[in-house]
């Protein structure tokens, strides 16, 4: 398969390749063990991958959205849950660098921790009572004023790599006498007293991602770890600059998993010689048609991801136009990834159903892409609105 490595910083490609090799080797022996994801995070840390998005002035590699997409496909190809863990960290940092949510000096301090201490974070917003955070609404998790800071109480769900992170970015409804209720965000340390991991993750997809619930019981967050509180109760509205970070890295992650399924299916088609056939099954027209469709789906998806990311970085089109395209790229990439793994399973047959082969895991893992926002219905409804807009005025 053609490589898109030439689009990215060679240092970042090298870090991604190093991380992918370490993770792939680890997955051959211990993907079912409780320590597997922790070991993958060590691989991401030791390869320098966690710092590829950090600005160079703070010790990172200063990666762009193009660099992250190319790198994420490579790492996710090695193992989906490790790729998703890396994605949650990188897309949150990339968004934070342009979101204006963090006070600048606090963000710089955290990014130095990433480069100097290997800190890793996830944006923990989801709650079972809330539904998708992308649709708005105040959180059940609360932040109340306490001496020298804030007290956090509540629970977050579907928090990828929860037991193995060093920090959480936690959304909470601010309740204080001096200000209206609104959604604030707080930096919570994994080892803070009152933080507890509830091992609830038992899912079809991303089984190794340890996306457990996080329980906060009277957790103290000092004032210096407040990411955002608005004394006037203003609602935070993400600026346009955050748009590519909320779709393109996810798209690259799930296409990376689909590429892994394609690799196994292509190797299987080229080398599987049933005794009653006498030649590789890849010679059969039906198999070749399925493999060719896989190639077409991956080609279109990768082109959409990388070209859209490059359009953003190089300002080849108006930012508003590219931002509107990002959800559609995520839509096509995740749905194409699902189709690719379905075709790979049809090529590999009973072998692909076995847990000992990666197609089975890839087939399950890509389905998680369908529930990451923006959801398909939101994307298509927005696209329809934009299509009609020029004719309504």
SULLIN-V480028 format. One record per residue. RES is the residue in one letter. SS is DSSP state (~ for helix, > for strand, _ for the rest). PHI is phi in degrees with one decimal (NA if undefined). BURIAL is 1 if it has 16 or more other C-alpha atoms within 10 Angstrom, else 0. Layout:
# SULLIN-V480028
<<RES & SS & PHI & BURIAL> <RES & SS & PHI & BURIAL>>
This chain:
# SULLIN-V480028
<<X & _ & NA & 0> <X & _ & -60.2 & 0> <X & _ & -95.6 & 0> <X & _ & -107.8 & 0> <X & ~ & -59.0 & 0> <X & ~ & -65.7 & 0> <X & ~ & -78.7 & 0> <X & _ & -111.0 & 1> <X & _ & -59.4 & 1> <X & ~ & -57.1 & 0> <X & ~ & -65.6 & 0> <X & ~ & -74.9 & 1> <X & ~ & -60.0 & 1> <X & ~ & -65.5 & 1> <X & ~ & -63.6 & 1> <X & ~ & -65.2 & 1> <X & ~ & -63.4 & 1> <X & ~ & -63.6 & 1> <X & ~ & -60.7 & 1> <X & ~ & -62.8 & 1> <X & ~ & -64.4 & 1> <X & ~ & -62.7 & 1> <X & ~ & -68.2 & 1> <X & ~ & -61.5 & 1> <X & ~ & -64.9 & 0> <X & ~ & -65.0 & 1> <X & ~ & -66.5 & 1> <X & ~ & -67.7 & 0> <X & ~ & -118.1 & 0> <X & ~ & -144.6 & 0> <X & _ & -66.1 & 1> <X & _ & -93.3 & 0> <X & _ & -79.4 & 0> <X & _ & -64.4 & 0> <X & _ & -89.3 & 0> <X & ~ & -59.6 & 1> <X & ~ & -65.6 & 1> <X & ~ & -59.6 & 1> <X & ~ & -65.8 & 1> <X & ~ & -62.9 & 1> <X & ~ & -65.5 & 1> <X & ~ & -60.6 & 1> <X & ~ & -64.1 & 1> <X & ~ & -63.0 & 1> <X & ~ & -69.2 & 1> <X & ~ & -67.5 & 0> <X & _ & -81.3 & 1> <X & _ & 85.4 & 1> <X & ~ & -67.3 & 1> <X & ~ & -64.6 & 1> <X & ~ & -107.0 & 1> <X & _ & -67.4 & 1> <X & _ & -93.0 & 1> <X & _ & -69.7 & 1> <X & _ & -56.7 & 1> <X & ~ & -62.0 & 0> <X & ~ & -66.1 & 0> <X & ~ & -109.1 & 1> <X & _ & 97.1 & 1> <X & _ & -98.1 & 1> <X & _ & -107.1 & 1> <X & _ & 63.2 & 1> <X & _ & -65.5 & 1> <X & _ & -97.2 & 1> <X & ~ & -63.7 & 1> <X & ~ & -65.0 & 1> <X & ~ & -57.9 & 1> <X & ~ & -66.3 & 1> <X & ~ & -64.1 & 1> <X & ~ & -62.0 & 1> <X & ~ & -68.1 & 1> <X & ~ & -65.9 & 1> <X & ~ & -61.2 & 1> <X & ~ & -66.0 & 1> <X & ~ & -68.3 & 1> <X & ~ & -68.6 & 1> <X & ~ & -63.1 & 1> <X & ~ & -74.5 & 1> <X & _ & -168.7 & 1> <X & ~ & -60.7 & 1> <X & ~ & -65.3 & 1> <X & ~ & -67.8 & 1> <X & ~ & -63.6 & 1> <X & ~ & -64.9 & 1> <X & ~ & -59.8 & 1> <X & ~ & -62.8 & 1> <X & ~ & -60.3 & 1> <X & ~ & -61.1 & 1> <X & ~ & -68.2 & 1> <X & ~ & -70.7 & 1> <X & ~ & -68.6 & 1> <X & ~ & -70.2 & 1> <X & ~ & -65.5 & 1> <X & ~ & -61.4 & 1> <X & ~ & -66.3 & 1> <X & ~ & -63.2 & 1> <X & ~ & -65.6 & 1> <X & ~ & -122.7 & 1> <X & ~ & -79.8 & 1> <X & _ & 73.5 & 1> <X & _ & -76.3 & 1> <X & _ & -80.1 & 1> <X & _ & -61.1 & 0> <X & ~ & -56.8 & 0> <X & ~ & -67.3 & 0> <X & ~ & -74.0 & 0> <X & ~ & -65.3 & 1> <X & ~ & -59.1 & 1> <X & ~ & -63.4 & 0> <X & ~ & -67.3 & 1> <X & ~ & -65.1 & 1> <X & ~ & -63.7 & 1> <X & ~ & -63.7 & 1> <X & ~ & -64.1 & 1> <X & ~ & -76.7 & 1> <X & ~ & -92.4 & 0> <X & ~ & -124.3 & 0> <X & _ & 72.5 & 1> <X & _ & -61.3 & 1> <X & _ & -138.9 & 1> <X & > & -133.7 & 1> <X & > & -136.0 & 1> <X & > & -86.0 & 1> <X & > & -93.3 & 1> <X & _ & -119.0 & 1> <X & _ & -67.9 & 1> <X & > & -138.7 & 1> <X & _ & -63.2 & 0> <X & _ & -74.8 & 0> <X & _ & -84.1 & 0> <X & > & 82.5 & 0> <X & _ & -67.6 & 1> <X & ~ & -59.4 & 0> <X & ~ & -65.1 & 0> <X & ~ & -90.6 & 0> <X & _ & 88.4 & 0> <X & _ & 105.5 & 0> <X & _ & -79.3 & 1> <X & _ & -88.0 & 1> <X & _ & -72.2 & 1> <X & _ & -65.2 & 1> <X & > & -118.8 & 1> <X & > & -124.6 & 1> <X & > & -117.2 & 1> <X & > & -65.0 & 1> <X & > & -139.3 & 0> <X & _ & -61.5 & 0> <X & _ & 74.1 & 0> <X & > & 170.4 & 1> <X & > & -137.8 & 1> <X & > & -106.8 & 1> <X & > & -106.4 & 1> <X & > & -133.8 & 1> <X & > & 150.8 & 1> <X & > & -148.5 & 1> <X & > & -117.0 & 1> <X & _ & -114.9 & 1> <X & _ & 51.8 & 1> <X & _ & -97.5 & 1> <X & _ & -54.2 & 1> <X & _ & 64.3 & 1> <X & ~ & -46.2 & 1> <X & ~ & -69.3 & 1> <X & ~ & -110.1 & 1> <X & _ & -79.2 & 1> <X & _ & -96.4 & 1> <X & > & -145.2 & 1> <X & > & -123.0 & 1> <X & > & -95.1 & 1> <X & > & -112.2 & 1> <X & > & -84.8 & 1> <X & > & -148.2 & 1> <X & > & -74.7 & 1> <X & > & -78.8 & 1> <X & > & -127.3 & 1> <X & > & -146.5 & 0> <X & _ & -59.9 & 0> <X & _ & -91.0 & 0> <X & > & -150.2 & 0> <X & > & -67.7 & 0> <X & > & -62.4 & 1> <X & > & -162.2 & 1> <X & > & -89.9 & 1> <X & > & -106.8 & 1> <X & > & -136.5 & 1> <X & > & -135.2 & 1> <X & > & -91.5 & 1> <X & > & -114.7 & 1> <X & > & -82.1 & 1> <X & _ & -58.8 & 1> <X & _ & -92.5 & 0> <X & _ & -68.3 & 0> <X & _ & -58.1 & 0> <X & _ & 96.0 & 0> <X & > & -89.9 & 1> <X & > & -137.5 & 1> <X & > & -96.0 & 1> <X & > & -100.4 & 1> <X & _ & -74.0 & 0> <X & _ & -99.7 & 0> <X & _ & -73.3 & 1> <X & _ & -145.9 & 0> <X & _ & -119.3 & 0> <X & _ & -63.7 & 0> <X & _ & -105.5 & 1> <X & _ & 50.5 & 1> <X & ~ & -61.1 & 1> <X & ~ & -88.6 & 1> <X & ~ & -81.8 & 1> <X & _ & 50.8 & 1> <X & _ & -84.2 & 1> <X & _ & -80.9 & 1> <X & > & -75.3 & 1> <X & > & -116.3 & 1> <X & > & -104.8 & 1> <X & > & -115.8 & 1> <X & > & -121.0 & 0> <X & > & 52.9 & 1> <X & > & -82.2 & 1> <X & > & -88.7 & 1> <X & > & -115.5 & 1> <X & > & -66.7 & 1> <X & ~ & -55.9 & 0> <X & ~ & -71.4 & 0> <X & ~ & -106.7 & 1> <X & > & -79.1 & 1> <X & > & -84.0 & 1> <X & > & -155.3 & 1> <X & _ & -137.2 & 1> <X & _ & -107.4 & 0> <X & _ & -55.6 & 0> <X & _ & -87.5 & 0> <X & _ & 75.4 & 0> <X & _ & -67.5 & 0> <X & _ & -78.5 & 0> <X & _ & -76.8 & 0> <X & _ & -118.9 & 0> <X & _ & -60.6 & 0> <X & _ & -72.7 & 0> <X & ~ & -57.2 & 0> <X & ~ & -61.5 & 1> <X & ~ & -81.7 & 1> <X & ~ & -53.1 & 1> <X & ~ & -66.2 & 1> <X & ~ & -73.2 & 1> <X & ~ & -95.5 & 1> <X & _ & -154.2 & 1> <X & ~ & -68.3 & 1> <X & ~ & -63.3 & 1> <X & ~ & -62.8 & 1> <X & ~ & -59.4 & 1> <X & ~ & -65.2 & 1> <X & ~ & -61.4 & 1> <X & ~ & -74.8 & 1> <X & ~ & -69.0 & 1> <X & ~ & -58.5 & 1> <X & ~ & -64.7 & 1> <X & ~ & -63.7 & 1> <X & ~ & -62.6 & 1> <X & ~ & -62.3 & 1> <X & ~ & -64.8 & 1> <X & ~ & -62.2 & 1> <X & ~ & -58.7 & 1> <X & ~ & -66.6 & 1> <X & ~ & -64.6 & 1> <X & ~ & -66.3 & 1> <X & ~ & -64.0 & 0> <X & ~ & -62.9 & 1> <X & ~ & -63.4 & 1> <X & ~ & -80.2 & 0> <X & ~ & -119.4 & 0> <X & _ & -79.1 & 1> <X & _ & -123.7 & 0> <X & _ & -63.0 & 0> <X & _ & -63.9 & 0> <X & _ & -85.2 & 0> <X & _ & -110.2 & 0> <X & _ & 83.9 & 0> <X & _ & -153.3 & 0> <X & _ & -60.1 & 0> <X & ~ & -64.9 & 1> <X & ~ & -65.5 & 1> <X & ~ & -79.4 & 0> <X & _ & -75.6 & 0> <X & ~ & -55.7 & 0> <X & ~ & -64.8 & 0> <X & ~ & -69.6 & 1> <X & ~ & -63.0 & 1> <X & ~ & -64.6 & 0> <X & ~ & -66.5 & 1> <X & ~ & -66.8 & 1> <X & ~ & -64.4 & 0> <X & ~ & -65.0 & 0> <X & ~ & -58.2 & 1> <X & ~ & -60.6 & 1> <X & ~ & -65.3 & 0> <X & ~ & -64.9 & 1> <X & ~ & -69.3 & 1> <X & ~ & -58.8 & 0> <X & ~ & -63.8 & 0> <X & ~ & -66.5 & 1> <X & ~ & -65.9 & 1> <X & ~ & -61.9 & 0> <X & ~ & -60.6 & 1> <X & ~ & -63.8 & 1> <X & ~ & -72.9 & 1> <X & ~ & -69.9 & 0> <X & ~ & -66.7 & 1> <X & ~ & -62.2 & 1> <X & ~ & -68.4 & 1> <X & ~ & -59.0 & 0> <X & ~ & -66.4 & 1> <X & ~ & -66.4 & 0> <X & ~ & -92.9 & 0> <X & _ & 51.6 & 0> <X & _ & -80.3 & 0> <X & _ & -145.7 & 0> <X & _ & -56.0 & 0> <X & ~ & -56.4 & 1> <X & ~ & -61.2 & 0> <X & ~ & -67.6 & 0> <X & ~ & -66.4 & 1> <X & ~ & -59.2 & 1> <X & ~ & -70.1 & 1> <X & ~ & -82.1 & 1> <X & ~ & -56.4 & 1> <X & ~ & -60.1 & 1> <X & ~ & -71.0 & 1> <X & ~ & -63.7 & 1> <X & ~ & -62.7 & 1> <X & ~ & -58.6 & 1> <X & ~ & -66.5 & 1> <X & ~ & -64.0 & 1> <X & ~ & -70.7 & 1> <X & ~ & -69.5 & 1> <X & ~ & -66.6 & 1> <X & ~ & -62.1 & 1> <X & ~ & -61.1 & 1> <X & ~ & -66.0 & 1> <X & ~ & -60.5 & 1> <X & ~ & -69.4 & 1> <X & ~ & -65.1 & 1> <X & ~ & -65.7 & 1> <X & ~ & -62.3 & 1> <X & ~ & -68.1 & 1> <X & ~ & -67.6 & 1> <X & ~ & -69.9 & 1> <X & ~ & -86.9 & 1> <X & ~ & 60.9 & 0> <X & ~ & -60.8 & 0> <X & ~ & -62.3 & 1> <X & ~ & -68.1 & 1> <X & ~ & -77.9 & 1> <X & _ & -79.6 & 0> <X & _ & -63.7 & 0> <X & _ & -72.9 & 0> <X & _ & -111.6 & 0> <X & ~ & -67.4 & 1> <X & ~ & -60.5 & 1> <X & ~ & -58.4 & 1> <X & ~ & -69.0 & 1> <X & ~ & -62.4 & 1> <X & ~ & -57.4 & 1> <X & ~ & -73.6 & 1> <X & ~ & -65.2 & 1> <X & ~ & -66.7 & 1> <X & ~ & -67.7 & 1> <X & ~ & -66.2 & 1> <X & ~ & -61.8 & 1> <X & ~ & -72.1 & 1> <X & ~ & -102.7 & 0> <X & _ & -78.1 & 1> <X & _ & -68.8 & 1> <X & _ & -74.3 & 1> <X & _ & -70.3 & 1> <X & ~ & -57.2 & 1> <X & ~ & -65.2 & 0> <X & ~ & -67.2 & 0> <X & ~ & -59.8 & 1> <X & ~ & -71.0 & 0> <X & ~ & -65.2 & 0> <X & ~ & -65.7 & 0> <X & ~ & -61.3 & 1> <X & ~ & -64.5 & 0> <X & ~ & -61.0 & 0> <X & ~ & -65.8 & 0> <X & ~ & -64.4 & 0> <X & ~ & -86.7 & 0> <X & ~ & -57.3 & 0> <X & ~ & -66.4 & 0> <X & ~ & -97.8 & 0> <X & ~ & -89.5 & 0> <X & _ & -127.4 & 0>>
